[in-house]
Amino acid sequence: MKSRSLRWLLVALLAMGVALTVLYQDRLDVAALQQWIQQAGAAAPLLFILIYAIGALFFLPGSALTLAGGALFGPVWGTLWNLTGATLGAALAFLAARYLGAEWVQRRAGPKLKRLTDGVAAEGWRFVAFVRLVPLFPFNLLNYALGLTRISFLPYLLATWIFMLPGALAYTYLGYAGREAVAGGEGVIQKGLLALALLAVVAFLPRLIAKLRERPMLEVSELKQRLDAGENLLVLDVRTASDFVGEQGHLVAAQNLPLEELPARVEELEPWLEQTVALVCRTDRRSAKAAAILAGAGFSDVHVVGGGMTAWLGHGWPVEEVQLKKE
């Protein structure tokens, strides 16, 4: 009972702190904050890290703090202190969410939410790396959201620190370049161009990461070997029902779920959330679309079968043929 009361008290205090921060964040005077930190002397880095961590916990805008870190400490030390403060704040929010809300969410999670959290947990640090490199969600909100999943804390912490580095470096350097421009330092144009180049690299990361996250295509020869070896995998044929039993036939082990019906029926595949799924169609175009749908639903090991049924038949391997009767 005491533990439950303590949790509710902490939730209330946290919610009140977040609400106050959101209400008054437009009054944040970054220049005054920088001056105050500078006056701390040798303790300035520690004070800045502490402010950044608390700011992340209470939804202060991280971009403003990162720019301030670059202006205060320069590109090298600024990146280190920014990254350390952001990671510490992310850790505090993660632990707060896990202690205060994860058990409650797990008990009340519906099928869709459970499938999503299970998929995130199956991806583990890879999912954390993806969302840190590709900021799909606000940084502060994401820290709490990940705490509600079953991702282990240490992989979360390490992936957060490592994969926030590109963004931290770019925005820290931008803050440093802005300070130099205001102060009239040397090489302002070059520093400005370098800052823009770093931002361009960060902007390009989503495309690169999406490519890296794609599972390698499964060749039909490898699929046959795995099926002959009795490996437990789902062969999902995403052609229409008429094509599934049409002239090309289908693999004996295949289950048919047309691409058009997949989004509405993805819950039927929940037992395979963390298992291997091999997607088959006539070639591999429909399979690629199906792979994107399943990946978005949290499936962790989805492979497109290269060449599909056309490649399979090209090897002369057996299929199950069920011709539709013509009326």
N, C-alpha and C positions, 0 to 999 in steps of 0.2 A: 504493500500500500504506500509506504514511504517512497519507494522507488518510483511508483507511478506519479505520485504528487510532485516529486522532484523533476520528473520529465516534463510534466505539464507546466511547471514553473519556468523551466529552461526554454520551452517552446514559446511561452508568452513573452519572456524577456527578449528572445531572439527576434520574434515577430515585431515587437515594439521597436527594437533597434533598427531593423530593416525598414520599417515604415517611416521612422523619423529620418533615416538617411535618404530615402527616396523623396520624401517631402521637401527636404532642405538641401538636396545635392546641388541645386542651382546656385546656392550661396557659397559653395566651396571656392575659396580664394587660393588658387594654386600658387600664385606669386607669394602670398603671405606664408603659405605652408613651406615653400622652398626657403624663404628667409629664416623661418623658425628652425628648420632642420639644420641650416648652415650654422646657426648660432650654437648648435650642440657640439661643435668641434669634432674631436676624435670619435665621439659617440654617434655622429650623424648617420653613418651607414646602418647601425643597429636600430636607431630611432626610425629611419626610413623604412626598413624591413618590417618593423612592428606595425607602423601605420599602414603599409601596403597590405599586410596580412589581415589586420582588423577591417580594412576597407573592403577586401574581398569577401570577408565574412558577412559584412553588412551592406553589400551591393554598392559600394562606391565605384564610380567609373574607372576601370583599370587602365584605359588608354591615357587618361589625364595623368595618372600616377606614373605610368611608364615614361611618358614624355618628360615629366618632372625629374625622374631618375636620370634620364639622359642629360638633361640640362645641369643637374647638380653634380653628377659624378663622372660624366664623360662616357664614351662609347663602350669601353672595356669594363670598368668597375660598375658603371651604370647598368649594363646588361646583367652582370652577376647579381647585383643587389635587387634589380627588378625581378629577375627570375626566381631568386630565393624568396622574396616577399610574396610573389604570386603563388609559388608552390606551397609555401607555408599556409597562406590563406585558403588555397584549394584543399589542403589536407584538413584544416580546421572545419571547413564547411562539409567536407565528405564525412568526417567523423561525427559531426553534429547530426547530420541527416541519418547516418547509420544508427546512432544510439537513440535518437529521438523518434525516428519514423520508419525505419526499414522493416521492423517486425510488423508494424501496423499495416504497411503497404502489402507485404507478403500475404498476410492473412486475408486481406480484402481484395486482392488483385483478381480481376476477371481474366478470362482466357486470353484476350488480346494483350493485356498488360503483362500477364505472366509470360506469354510467348516472347514478348519484346525483352523483358528483363532477363529471361533465360538465354535469349540470343546474345544479348550484350555480355552476359557472364561467360558464355562460351567463347566469344571473341577475346575477352580478357584485355590484356594490355594493348592488343592490336586495335581494339575499338577506341581505347583512350588515345592512342597515338593518332588515329584518324581524326577524331573530333578536336584534338588540340592543334593539329596542322590545318584542318579545314574547319574554321569556326562557324559551324552550322547554327549553334545556339549561343546565347550570351554566356560569357565565361563564368560569371558569378552564379547564374542559375544552373549551369551544367555541373558545377561542383557539387551542389546539393542533389541534383538528379542522379548522378553516378553513385552517391552514397546510398541511395535507395535500392541499388542493384546488388548482385552477389559478387561483384568484382572484388578481388583481394586488395587489401590496402597497399601493400608494398609495391606490386606491379603498377597500381594506379599512381602511386607517388613518383616512381622512377620514370614512368612513361610521361607523366605530366611535366616533370622537370626537363627531360630530354627533348620532347617534341614541341614544347613551347619556345624553345631556343630561337628558331628562325624569326618568329614574330616579335619576340622580345628584343632581338638584335636590331631588327628593322626599325621598330618604333623608338627604341632607345637612341639609335643614331639620328633619327629624325628630331628628337628632342635636343640632342647635342648640336645638330646643324642649325636648329632654330636659335639656340643660345648664341652660337658663333655669328649668325647673321645679325642679331640684335646688337651684339657687342662690336661688330665690324671687324671680326678676326680675319686672318689671312685664308685664302683658298675657299671663300664662302661658296663660290659657284661650284667648285669640284665637290665640296662636301654635300651641297644640295643635290647635285646629280647622283652622287653615291647613295644618298638617302632614298631618292626616287627609284634607283635601281634595286635597292633592297626591298622596297615596298612592292615593286613589280614582281620580284621573285616570290614573295609571300603570296601575291595575288595569283600566281601561276600554280602554286602548290595544289589547290583542289583538283585540277585536271591531272596532275602527276600522281597524286595519291590515289585518286579513283582508278587510275590505270594499274598501279601497283597492287591494289586490293583485289583486282580480278584474279580469280582462280585460273590456273592453266587449263587450256582446253584438253579434254580427255580424248585421246585417239581411240578409234574403234578397236584396234588391236589390243590396246591395254584394257579396254572395257571387257572384251571377250575373255582375256586372261583372268581378270578378276571374277567374272561370272563363273568361268570354268573351275576356278579355285574355291567356289562356294562362298565368296566374300559377301558379307551382309551390307548391301547397298540398295538404294531405291533407284530403279530405272523408270523415269517419268517421261512418258511420251506426250508431248504437248500439241500434237496435231489434232484436227477435228475428229470426232467419233467416226465419221465416214472414211476419212483417210486412214485411221487406225486399223480398220478392218478391210481396207481397200486393196488395191493391186500390189502395193509394196509389202503388205503384211506388217507384222510387228514382232519385236523380240518377245520370246516366250515369257521372260521375267518382267515385262513392262507393265506399268499401270498407266491408264490413259486419263489425262486431265487436260482438256483443251486450254490453250493459252487464254482464250476469251473468258473462260470461267475461273481461271486461277485466282485472281484477286478475291473473289467472293468465297472460294472454297479452300483457301490456303490453310485454314484451321484443321482440315482433314489430314494435313501432312505433319501436324505437330509432333508425332512420335519420331520424326526424322530431323528434328530441329538441329541436333548436334551430330547427325550421321551424314554419310556421303550420299549425295543426290546427283545422279547422272541424267541430264536432260537430252531428250532425243526428239528430233522432228525430221522432216524430209531431208533438209540439208543441215543448217544450224542457225538460221536467221530467227525463227520463232523461239528457239532454245535460248538465244542470247537475251531476248526480251523477258523470257520466263526467269532467267538467272537474275536479272535486275530486280524483278518483283520479289523473288525469294530472298535475295540478299537484303532488300529493304525491310523484309519481315523478320530478319534476324537469323536466317539459316546460315550456318557457319561453314559448310563444306559443299558448295554447289559447283558442278562442272558441266560445261556444254560439251556434248559429244561431237567432235569435229566431223563434218560431213554427214552426220546423221544416218538415216536409213539408206540413203544413196551409197554412202561409203561402205556400210555394212554389207549391202547386197553386192557391191563391187568385189568383195572377197569371196562371194559364193557361200556365205555362212547361212545356216538355216533360220527361217522365220516361221511364225505362225500365221497362216493365211486364212482369213475368214471373209470371203467375198460376200458383199451385200447382194441379196436377191433382187433382181429387177422385176418390177410388177408389169 
